[in-house]
Amino acid sequence: MSKKFYITTTLPYVNAEPHIGFALEIIQADVVARWQRLLGKMVIFNFGTDEHGLKIYRKALEQNKDPKVYCDEFAAKFDDLKTALNLSYTNFIRTTDEHHVRAAQEFWWRCVKNGDIYKKNYITKYCVGCELEKTDSELAEGKCPVHPNLNLEIIEEENYFFRFSKYQQPLLDFYNKHPDFVLPEGKYNEIRTFVNAGLEDFSVSRLKKKMPWGINVPDDPEHVMYVWFDALINYISTLGWPEDKKTFNDYWPGIQVAGKDNLRQQTAMWQAMLLSAGLPNSGQVFIHGFMTINGQKISKSAGNTIDPIELSKKYGVDAIRYYLLAKVHPWEDGDFSIAKFEEGYNADLANGLGNLVARVAKLAEKAILPARQKGGFEKVVLGLKHEDWRFDEAIKIIWVWISDLDRKIEEQKPWTLEGKELENTIAPIADEVVVIANGLLPFLPGTAEKILKQFTSPTIKSEAPLFPRIK
């Protein structure tokens, strides 16, 4: 069994502030990364920013800024999520990084040498929001269903194209050999249906005189790479590819976490590109659902975005992590509202976990207890989760345990006991609190570490509430 593990999120565009929807994706990836470290593996966890393309170029022009200056400002805001959400990513890649640029150009050459990049004139409908070409069958009443507020643009020019059509059968063969390549199963079936219906070659360049913000196409100063072709390569350039063969071979293939609007790009386009470049396919792609706010799609234009950094400052990091992991289905669409968030906070964190830890610590202050050690329960919980990425089910197991422990305390009434009788009663309860904290390490790492520090000390002392109740 390999002792190396690699996981990556998609790279968010830097055309808007970070919002709660993307926080879901990176927190899910963080749980898996932390779990793998608990299993003793060396982990590379990749995150970063996607900084090229028409959408970003126009945003920079709107603000009268150089595109790189604009990207620098937003990249810093996304990197701030590391502290705001207590993330453990090891790599923060930007698609404007010099190494990534060189890697993208090398990848381009490999596809050219394989006969998979060619030039042609074409006319297409294009959604700037998706940065993707759209066929009539993908439209709803003439609009992109993902960005219905944007008018489709007609692109008519000479571009380089990638021979996507060539890889229909190789992709289907790969899917058939790896039925767990895409999770959940519904998304696996969806991408197989898409590929089985036939693939059309897609554009991989833009004319530089119309859209200069991109990586230069090698040996053709009139073109820059299409943003999706460039951005997808970050998953391997972050591992040092192509120069650092050892790191790449040690860690690739890995797991990719992506939203359902990225299904085609992550599980078909990128996999075909890897085959063209002579590289192994990804190990697995987990597709999560969309987040809505009060039932509405998150949209800056609708004014309903929620800043996870500000939310973290007000309620604490682990309150956000708990809601997104416990109250949102891992791959179905989920909804966020402050009312539901505060309800879950009070019921499960303040009155549940927080209250249990406080009352056990208060009772343990009166007793002399044997030393307690970390250990054990995390493998049971995460073994269940790993089968189908059911973070919510894994957390539910822990919260059932918390309820059972509360019930045990009520039945045994240790507050009525003294001396050895109290110590013999409260010691196993304190041990269970430690094991619960171990199980929480990947999910609520800050809270888990606080509990472990408090309960594995020579003496247990009462401390400030972990989660002060919201009035």
C-alpha positions as CSV (number, residue, x, y, z in Angstrom):
1,M,0.0,0.0,0.0
2,S,1.5,3.3,-1.0
3,K,2.5,5.7,1.7
4,K,2.0,8.7,-0.6
5,F,-1.3,10.3,-1.2
6,Y,-2.4,13.2,-3.5
7,I,-5.7,15.1,-3.5
8,T,-6.7,18.3,-5.3
9,T,-9.7,20.6,-5.5
10,T,-10.6,22.5,-8.7
11,L,-9.1,26.0,-9.0
12,P,-11.7,28.8,-8.5
13,Y,-11.7,31.6,-11.0
14,V,-10.5,34.9,-9.5
15,N,-13.4,36.9,-10.8
16,A,-15.2,37.2,-7.5
17,E,-14.7,36.9,-3.8
18,P,-14.6,33.4,-2.2
19,H,-18.1,32.2,-1.2
20,I,-19.6,29.5,0.9
21,G,-20.2,27.2,-2.1
22,F,-16.5,26.7,-2.7
23,A,-15.8,26.4,1.0
24,L,-17.8,23.1,0.8
25,E,-15.4,21.7,-1.8
26,I,-12.2,22.6,-0.1
27,I,-13.4,21.5,3.4
28,Q,-14.4,18.1,2.0
29,A,-10.9,17.7,0.5
30,D,-9.3,18.8,3.7
31,V,-11.1,16.1,5.7
32,V,-9.8,13.4,3.3
33,A,-6.3,14.9,3.5
34,R,-6.3,14.9,7.3
35,W,-7.7,11.4,7.4
36,Q,-4.9,10.1,5.1
37,R,-2.3,11.7,7.5
38,L,-3.9,9.9,10.4
39,L,-3.3,6.7,8.5
40,G,0.4,7.6,8.4
41,K,0.6,8.7,4.8
42,M,2.6,11.6,3.3
43,V,0.0,13.9,1.7
44,I,0.1,16.5,-1.0
45,F,-3.1,18.6,-0.9
46,N,-3.4,21.0,-3.8
47,F,-5.4,24.2,-4.0
48,G,-5.0,27.5,-5.9
49,T,-6.4,29.9,-8.4
50,D,-7.4,29.8,-12.1
51,E,-6.3,33.2,-13.5
52,H,-6.6,33.2,-17.3
53,G,-9.4,33.6,-19.7
54,L,-11.9,36.1,-21.1
55,K,-14.0,36.4,-17.9
56,I,-11.0,37.5,-15.8
57,Y,-9.6,39.7,-18.6
58,R,-12.8,41.6,-18.8
59,K,-13.1,42.0,-15.0
60,A,-9.6,43.5,-14.9
61,L,-10.4,45.9,-17.7
62,E,-13.6,46.9,-15.8
63,Q,-11.5,48.0,-12.9
64,N,-8.8,49.6,-15.0
65,K,-6.2,47.2,-13.7
66,D,-3.4,45.1,-15.3
67,P,-4.8,41.5,-15.3
68,K,-1.8,40.2,-13.3
69,V,-2.3,42.9,-10.6
70,Y,-6.0,42.0,-10.5
71,C,-5.2,38.3,-10.1
72,D,-2.6,39.0,-7.4
73,E,-5.2,40.7,-5.2
74,F,-7.8,37.9,-5.6
75,A,-5.3,35.1,-5.2
76,A,-4.4,36.5,-1.8
77,K,-8.0,36.5,-0.8
78,F,-8.4,32.8,-1.7
79,D,-5.2,31.9,0.2
80,D,-6.7,33.6,3.2
81,L,-9.1,30.6,3.3
82,K,-6.3,28.5,4.8
83,T,-6.6,30.3,8.1
84,A,-10.3,31.1,7.9
85,L,-11.3,27.5,7.4
86,N,-8.3,25.8,9.1
87,L,-7.2,24.1,5.9
88,S,-4.2,21.8,5.7
89,Y,-3.3,22.2,2.0
90,T,0.4,21.9,1.2
91,N,0.4,23.5,-2.3
92,F,-1.1,26.7,-3.5
93,I,-0.7,26.9,-7.2
94,R,-1.5,29.8,-9.5
95,T,-1.9,29.3,-13.2
96,T,0.2,32.4,-13.7
97,D,3.1,30.8,-11.9
98,E,6.2,30.5,-14.2
99,H,6.5,26.8,-13.7
100,H,2.9,26.2,-14.5
101,V,3.3,28.2,-17.7
102,R,6.3,26.1,-18.8
103,A,4.4,22.9,-17.9
104,A,1.4,23.9,-19.9
105,Q,3.6,24.6,-23.0
106,E,5.3,21.2,-22.6
107,F,1.9,19.5,-22.3
108,W,0.8,21.3,-25.5
109,W,3.9,20.0,-27.4
110,R,3.1,16.5,-26.3
111,C,-0.4,16.7,-27.7
112,V,0.9,18.2,-30.9
113,K,3.4,15.4,-31.3
114,N,0.6,12.9,-30.9
115,G,-1.3,14.5,-33.7
116,D,-4.1,15.8,-31.4
117,I,-3.9,19.6,-31.9
118,Y,-4.7,21.1,-35.2
119,K,-6.0,24.5,-36.6
120,K,-9.3,25.3,-38.2
121,N,-11.9,28.1,-38.7
122,Y,-15.1,27.7,-36.7
123,I,-18.3,29.5,-35.5
124,T,-19.7,28.6,-32.1
125,K,-21.9,29.8,-29.3
126,Y,-19.9,30.6,-26.2
127,C,-20.8,31.2,-22.5
128,V,-18.3,33.5,-20.9
129,G,-19.5,32.4,-17.4
130,C,-18.6,28.7,-18.1
131,E,-15.7,29.6,-20.4
132,L,-17.1,26.8,-22.6
133,E,-18.6,26.4,-26.1
134,K,-22.3,25.4,-26.0
135,T,-24.3,23.3,-28.4
136,D,-28.0,23.9,-28.9
137,S,-28.9,20.7,-27.0
138,E,-27.1,22.2,-23.9
139,L,-29.2,25.4,-23.9
140,A,-32.5,26.1,-22.2
141,E,-34.6,28.7,-24.1
142,G,-31.4,29.8,-25.9
143,K,-29.5,30.4,-22.6
144,C,-26.8,28.6,-20.7
145,P,-28.7,26.9,-17.8
146,V,-25.8,27.6,-15.5
147,H,-25.5,31.3,-16.3
148,P,-29.0,32.3,-17.6
149,N,-28.3,35.9,-16.9
150,L,-25.5,36.1,-19.5
151,N,-26.0,36.4,-23.2
152,L,-24.3,33.8,-25.3
153,E,-21.6,35.2,-27.5
154,I,-20.8,34.1,-31.1
155,I,-17.2,33.3,-31.7
156,E,-16.0,33.2,-35.3
157,E,-12.3,32.8,-35.8
158,E,-9.4,30.5,-36.5
159,N,-8.4,28.4,-33.4
160,Y,-6.3,25.4,-32.5
161,F,-8.5,22.4,-31.7
162,F,-7.9,19.2,-29.6
163,R,-9.0,15.9,-31.1
164,F,-11.5,15.1,-28.4
165,S,-13.5,12.8,-30.8
166,K,-10.5,10.5,-31.1
167,Y,-10.8,9.6,-27.4
168,Q,-14.4,8.4,-27.3
169,Q,-13.6,4.7,-27.2
170,P,-10.5,5.0,-25.0
171,L,-12.5,6.9,-22.4
172,L,-15.4,4.4,-22.5
173,D,-12.8,1.6,-22.1
174,F,-11.3,3.4,-19.1
175,Y,-14.6,4.0,-17.5
176,N,-15.6,0.3,-17.9
177,K,-12.3,-0.8,-16.3
178,H,-12.7,1.6,-13.4
179,P,-16.4,1.8,-12.4
180,D,-15.5,3.7,-9.2
181,F,-13.5,6.4,-11.2
182,V,-16.4,8.9,-10.8
183,L,-18.3,9.2,-7.5
184,P,-21.2,9.2,-6.9
185,E,-22.5,6.5,-9.3
186,G,-25.1,8.8,-10.8
187,K,-22.3,11.1,-12.1
188,Y,-20.4,8.1,-13.4
189,N,-23.4,7.1,-15.4
190,E,-23.9,10.7,-16.6
191,I,-20.4,11.1,-18.0
192,R,-20.5,7.6,-19.7
193,T,-23.8,8.7,-21.4
194,F,-22.2,12.0,-22.5
195,V,-19.2,10.3,-24.0
196,N,-21.2,7.4,-25.5
197,A,-23.3,10.0,-27.4
198,G,-20.2,11.1,-29.3
199,L,-17.5,13.8,-28.7
200,E,-16.7,16.9,-30.6
201,D,-13.3,18.4,-30.9
202,F,-12.9,21.5,-28.7
203,S,-11.0,24.7,-29.2
204,V,-7.8,25.0,-27.2
205,S,-6.7,28.5,-28.2
206,R,-7.9,32.1,-28.6
207,L,-6.6,34.9,-30.9
208,K,-4.2,37.0,-28.9
209,K,-5.4,40.2,-30.6
210,K,-8.9,39.6,-29.2
211,M,-8.0,38.1,-25.9
212,P,-4.3,38.5,-24.8
213,W,-4.7,37.2,-21.3
214,G,-3.4,33.6,-21.4
215,I,-0.4,31.4,-21.9
216,N,1.3,31.8,-25.2
217,V,0.9,28.9,-27.6
218,P,4.4,27.6,-28.4
219,D,5.7,28.8,-31.8
220,D,2.6,30.8,-32.6
221,P,2.6,34.4,-31.2
222,E,-0.9,35.0,-32.5
223,H,-2.6,32.6,-30.1
224,V,-2.9,32.0,-26.4
225,M,-4.1,28.8,-24.8
226,Y,-7.8,28.4,-24.0
227,V,-8.3,28.7,-20.3
228,W,-9.6,25.2,-19.7
229,F,-6.7,23.6,-21.5
230,D,-4.2,25.6,-19.4
231,A,-6.0,25.3,-16.1
232,L,-6.5,21.5,-16.0
233,I,-2.7,21.0,-16.2
234,N,-2.3,22.5,-12.7
235,Y,-3.1,19.1,-11.3
236,I,0.2,17.7,-12.5
237,S,2.3,20.9,-12.7
238,T,1.8,21.4,-8.9
239,L,3.6,18.0,-8.5
240,G,6.7,19.4,-10.4
241,W,5.8,17.8,-13.7
242,P,7.5,17.5,-16.1
243,E,11.0,18.0,-14.5
244,D,10.4,16.4,-11.1
245,K,9.7,12.9,-12.2
246,K,10.1,11.4,-8.8
247,T,7.5,13.5,-7.1
248,F,5.1,13.1,-10.0
249,N,5.5,9.3,-10.1
250,D,5.2,9.0,-6.3
251,Y,2.0,10.9,-6.0
252,W,0.1,10.7,-9.3
253,P,-2.6,9.6,-9.9
254,G,-4.6,11.2,-7.1
255,I,-8.1,12.2,-6.1
256,Q,-9.8,15.2,-7.6
257,V,-12.8,17.0,-5.9
258,A,-15.0,19.0,-8.2
259,G,-18.5,20.5,-8.5
260,K,-21.1,19.0,-10.8
261,D,-20.7,21.9,-13.2
262,N,-17.1,20.6,-13.8
263,L,-18.1,17.0,-14.6
264,R,-17.4,17.2,-18.3
265,Q,-14.1,19.0,-17.9
266,Q,-12.7,16.8,-15.1
267,T,-13.8,13.4,-16.1
268,A,-13.7,13.5,-19.9
269,M,-11.7,16.5,-21.3
270,W,-8.9,16.3,-18.8
271,Q,-8.7,12.5,-19.0
272,A,-8.5,12.6,-22.8
273,M,-5.8,15.2,-22.6
274,L,-3.8,13.0,-20.2
275,L,-4.1,10.1,-22.7
276,S,-2.9,12.3,-25.5
277,A,0.2,13.4,-23.5
278,G,1.0,9.8,-22.6
279,L,0.3,10.2,-18.9
280,P,-1.8,8.1,-16.5
281,N,-5.4,9.1,-15.9
282,S,-6.6,10.5,-12.5
283,G,-7.2,8.0,-9.8
284,Q,-10.7,9.1,-8.9
285,V,-13.0,12.1,-9.2
286,F,-15.5,13.0,-6.5
287,I,-18.4,15.2,-7.7
288,H,-20.2,17.3,-5.1
289,G,-23.5,19.2,-5.6
290,F,-24.2,23.0,-5.7
291,M,-24.8,25.1,-2.6
292,T,-27.7,27.5,-2.6
293,I,-28.6,30.2,-0.1
294,N,-32.1,30.3,1.1
295,G,-33.0,28.2,-1.9
296,Q,-31.4,30.5,-4.5
297,K,-28.3,29.8,-6.6
298,I,-25.3,31.7,-5.2
299,S,-24.7,34.7,-7.5
300,K,-22.8,37.9,-7.0
301,S,-25.3,39.6,-9.3
302,A,-28.2,38.4,-7.1
303,G,-26.4,39.7,-4.0
304,N,-26.8,36.5,-2.1
305,T,-23.2,35.4,-1.6
306,I,-21.9,34.6,1.9
307,D,-18.3,35.2,2.7
308,P,-16.9,32.2,4.6
309,I,-14.1,34.4,6.0
310,E,-16.5,36.8,7.7
311,L,-18.6,33.9,8.8
312,S,-15.6,32.3,10.4
313,K,-14.7,35.5,12.3
314,K,-18.3,35.7,13.7
315,Y,-19.0,32.0,14.6
316,G,-15.7,30.2,14.6
317,V,-14.0,28.0,12.0
318,D,-15.4,24.7,13.2
319,A,-19.0,25.9,13.3
320,I,-18.7,26.4,9.5
321,R,-16.9,23.0,9.0
322,Y,-19.6,21.3,11.0
323,Y,-22.5,22.7,9.1
324,L,-21.0,22.0,5.7
325,L,-20.0,18.4,6.6
326,A,-22.9,17.3,8.8
327,K,-25.9,19.2,7.4
328,V,-25.1,19.2,3.6
329,H,-25.3,16.0,1.7
330,P,-21.9,15.3,0.2
331,W,-23.0,15.1,-3.4
332,E,-26.6,16.3,-3.6
333,D,-27.4,20.1,-3.8
334,G,-27.5,21.7,-0.3
335,D,-28.9,24.9,1.1
336,F,-27.4,27.4,3.5
337,S,-29.2,29.9,5.6
338,I,-28.1,31.8,8.7
339,A,-31.2,30.6,10.5
340,K,-30.5,26.9,9.8
341,F,-26.8,27.4,10.5
342,E,-27.5,28.9,14.0
343,E,-30.0,26.2,14.8
344,G,-27.5,23.5,14.1
345,Y,-24.8,25.4,16.0
346,N,-26.9,25.7,19.2
347,A,-28.4,22.2,19.0
348,D,-25.4,20.1,18.1
349,L,-22.3,22.2,19.0
350,A,-23.3,24.4,22.0
351,N,-25.8,22.0,23.6
352,G,-24.4,18.8,22.3
353,L,-20.6,18.5,22.0
354,G,-19.8,21.7,24.0
355,N,-22.1,20.8,26.8
356,L,-20.8,17.3,27.1
357,V,-17.2,18.4,27.3
358,A,-18.0,21.1,29.8
359,R,-19.9,18.9,32.2
360,V,-17.4,16.0,32.1
361,A,-14.5,18.4,32.7
362,K,-16.3,20.0,35.7
363,L,-16.8,16.5,37.2
364,A,-13.3,15.4,36.5
365,E,-11.9,18.4,38.3
366,K,-12.9,16.7,41.5
367,A,-11.2,13.5,40.7
368,I,-7.7,12.0,40.3
369,L,-7.7,10.1,37.0
370,P,-5.2,7.9,35.2
371,A,-3.5,9.2,32.1
372,R,-5.5,9.2,28.9
373,Q,-4.1,8.7,25.5
374,K,-5.2,9.6,21.9
375,G,-6.3,6.7,19.8
376,G,-8.6,4.4,17.9
377,F,-11.9,5.6,16.9
378,E,-11.0,7.7,13.9
379,K,-10.3,4.6,11.7
380,V,-13.8,3.2,12.5
381,V,-15.6,6.5,11.5
382,L,-13.5,7.2,8.5
383,G,-13.5,3.7,7.2
384,L,-17.3,4.1,6.9
385,K,-16.9,7.5,5.3
386,H,-14.4,6.3,2.7
387,E,-16.8,3.9,1.1
388,D,-18.9,6.6,-0.4
389,W,-17.6,10.0,0.9
390,R,-20.5,10.2,3.4
391,F,-19.0,12.8,5.7
392,D,-22.5,13.4,7.1
393,E,-23.0,9.8,8.1
394,A,-19.6,9.6,9.8
395,I,-20.4,12.7,11.9
396,K,-23.8,11.3,12.7
397,I,-22.1,8.2,14.3
398,I,-20.0,10.5,16.5
399,W,-23.1,12.6,17.6
400,V,-25.0,9.4,18.4
401,W,-22.1,8.6,20.7
402,I,-22.2,12.0,22.3
403,S,-26.0,11.5,23.0
404,D,-25.3,8.1,24.4
405,L,-22.6,9.4,26.7
406,D,-24.9,12.2,27.9
407,R,-27.5,9.6,28.7
408,K,-25.0,7.5,30.6
409,I,-24.1,10.5,32.7
410,E,-27.7,11.2,33.5
411,E,-28.2,7.5,34.5
412,Q,-25.0,7.3,36.6
413,K,-25.4,10.7,38.2
414,P,-21.6,11.2,39.0
415,W,-22.3,14.6,40.6
416,T,-23.7,12.7,43.5
417,L,-20.5,10.7,44.1
418,E,-17.2,11.4,45.8
419,G,-13.7,10.0,46.2
420,K,-12.9,6.6,44.5
421,E,-16.6,6.1,43.6
422,L,-16.5,9.3,41.5
423,E,-13.1,8.5,40.0
424,N,-14.2,5.0,39.0
425,T,-17.3,6.4,37.3
426,I,-15.9,9.5,35.6
427,A,-12.6,7.9,34.3
428,P,-14.2,5.8,31.6
429,I,-16.4,8.7,30.6
430,A,-13.4,10.9,30.2
431,D,-11.7,8.2,28.2
432,E,-14.7,8.2,25.8
433,V,-14.5,12.0,25.4
434,V,-10.9,11.5,24.3
435,V,-11.8,8.9,21.7
436,I,-14.6,11.1,20.4
437,A,-12.1,13.9,20.0
438,N,-9.9,11.6,18.0
439,G,-12.8,10.8,15.7
440,L,-13.3,14.6,15.2
441,L,-9.7,15.3,14.2
442,P,-10.3,15.4,10.4
443,F,-13.7,17.1,10.7
444,L,-13.3,19.7,13.5
445,P,-9.5,19.8,13.9
446,G,-9.3,22.9,16.1
447,T,-12.0,21.7,18.5
448,A,-10.6,18.2,18.6
449,E,-7.1,19.4,19.5
450,K,-8.5,21.7,22.3
451,I,-10.4,18.7,23.8
452,L,-7.4,16.4,23.5
453,K,-5.1,19.0,25.2
454,Q,-7.7,19.5,28.0
455,F,-8.4,15.8,28.6
456,T,-5.0,14.3,28.2
457,S,-3.4,16.7,30.6
458,P,-2.3,15.4,34.0
459,T,-5.3,17.1,35.5
460,I,-8.6,18.0,33.7
461,K,-9.7,21.6,34.3
462,S,-12.9,23.4,33.2
463,E,-12.4,25.9,30.5
464,A,-14.4,28.5,28.5
465,P,-17.3,26.9,26.5
466,L,-16.1,25.5,23.2
467,F,-19.2,26.9,21.5
468,P,-20.9,29.7,23.3
469,R,-24.6,29.5,22.7
470,I,-26.1,32.0,20.2
471,K,-28.9,33.9,21.8
